[in-house]
Amino acid sequence: MAIFGGWEGLKKLGIRPQTPNGEVGTGPATKCERCGEILIKKTLEENLGVCPSIKCGHHHRITSSRRIEVTLDPDSFTELDTFLAPKDILDFRGPKAYKDKILEAQQETGMLEAVITGVGKLEGRPVAFGVTDSRFIMGSMGSVVGEKLSRLCEHAVRERLPVIFVSGSGGGARMYEGLFSLMQMAKTAAALGKVHEARLPYLSVCTDCTMAGVWA
């Protein structure tokens, strides 16, 4: 499986993911989150994360890199803005400091942030593509997530590309960043407005853990 989300950036920062592809957990089997049936991981992966039980059919969450792998044409994706990483601008402290949560998420996922953006092909057609990952602080929108989405839209307008964004998370605004997080909704809405003005298609794909924020 390809590794996305700032792997080279992680190495530069001296951060080592827990496993090479950012996946957590070992062993050949897992349990369905809904029906509790024991499933072979390889079979579940080949079924795109959908429980093969006739009585169930539950859709398990998949990682951002897996989403890219199963959506776009093989080996067609090139990541943009690879080295953008979040900072603890407010020196936020709580039961766990924000900088510690960032480091923990980076080590767990092998990603610098909760979103991956880039360009690829879908059935031979070039597209601008982005996807969030619920494993990274529930995929919440901080300043870097908003910046990467805005830059993706700007790139799409320049290159005349349709935009596809998969909301693979439901974390809402990342309150550890205060107003820097809240302003991202207006920022990304303005960027998407430019896509609309350019008369380019924009597809918003909602997955199981997305709620009111993604509709907004």
Secondary structure by P-SEA (a helix, b strand, c coil): ccccccaaaaaaacccccccccccccccccccccccccccaaaaaaaccccccccccccccccaaaaaaacccccccccccccccccccccccccccaaaaaaaaaaaccccccbbbbbbbccccccbbbbbbcccccccccaaaaaaaaaaaaaaaaabbbbbbbccccccccccccccccaaaaaaaaaaaaaaaabbbbbbbbcccccccccc
